[in-house]
Amino acid sequence: MDKLEKYSSIIQKILQEYAQFSQDKDIETELIFDTIRHHYQIVNVGWKNDNWIYGCILHLDIKNDKIWIQHNGTEIEIGE
């Protein structure tokens, strides 16, 4: 397994594990994996109390053989 495949696999595993902790049944937690361009996200979407909810929770990219944390909306230090 080359470095890019290894990073992609690790990122997908981390995001899948984090997405399992979704607590609100009205809000859908979407995993978005663009394995061609190497963009990976967790996004929450849905309706709550007549309000549309949309928010990126985590966004990671692989660029130049490095993992870039584009957005971390969690309390977890994912870079650690």
Summary of the structure (lengths in Angstrom):
residues: 80
radius of gyration: 13.5
end to end distance: 22.8
largest distance: 46.8
contacts: 184
relative contact order: 0.19
helix: 21%
strand: 48%
